[in-house]
Amino acid sequence: MTKHKPFDQNLQPLTFFATKACQEVLLQLGNYEKYHVVRKRRRKMVDQAIFEQTVYCIVSNLILSRMDNPEGGVRITRSHTKHYPSMML
């Protein structure tokens, strides 16, 4: 059975290369939105900052998961309760 890492909602890139990877994903998302005209208006500055932080967090979790266990993934739960590693099977 493959272990999946729990999603860390506060994870942000710390290294130069992780930051560059996040920037590249953000650029590609922006290009996708422009090409497919998925938005009618631009995001407000605050909303754009939150969006960027969210993308960085998701990409950082995926990078960390891939480095730790290439066969694993990231487990995202819809529950609002905390899941501690000692409680996971």
N, C-alpha and C positions, 0 to 999 in steps of 0.2 A: 504494500500500500504506500502510495506517495504522500509525503507530508506536505501540506500547503502552509505557507506562512500567513499569519493573520495580518490583515491590512492595518498599517500604522497611519492614522489620519494626520499625524504631525510630522511625518518624514519629509525632509527636503534635501536636495542634492548638496553635498559638501565639497566634492572634488571638482576640478576644472572640467574633466571629461563628462562627468554626470550632468553638470550644468549645461554643457554644450549639447548633450543628448536631449535634455529637456527643452532647450531652446529650439532644436531642430523639430521636435514633435509639435511644439507650439506653432512654429512657422508653417508646418505642413497642415495643421488644423486650420490656421488662418487662410491658407491658400485654398483648402477644400471649401471653406465657408464662402469665399469670394467666387470660386468657380461655379459652385452649385447654387449660389444665391440662397443660402439657407437662413439668412438674417435680413430683415427689412431695415433695421437700424443698427448702428454701431452700439457696442456696449458702453455704458457710462464708465468713467475712469475707475471708480470704486469696484464696479462689477467686473471690469477687465482685470484688475489686480487680483480679485478673488478667483476668477477663471484661471489666470496664469498660475496662481499658487496651487489650485486644485490639479491642474495638469502636471505641474512639477511633482506633486505628492504622488499621483498615480504612477508616473514614469519612474520615480525613485523607488517605489515599492516593487515595480516589475523588475527593475535592474537588480535590486538587492535579492529578490527571490531567485532570479536567474543565476546570479553569482553563487548563492548559497546552495541551491539544488536545481540543476538544469532540468530535471524531470518534474519538479514541483511547480506550484503556481502560487497565487495570492488568493486567500479566502476572504471574501467580503460577506459580512452578515448584515441582514436588515434589522437585526435586533438592536435596541438602544442600550442593552446591558453590556458591561465590560466583560470581555473574555480573557481570562488570564491563562498563560501557557500551561501552568500546573493543572488546570482544570480540563485541558484538551486531551483527547485520547489519540 
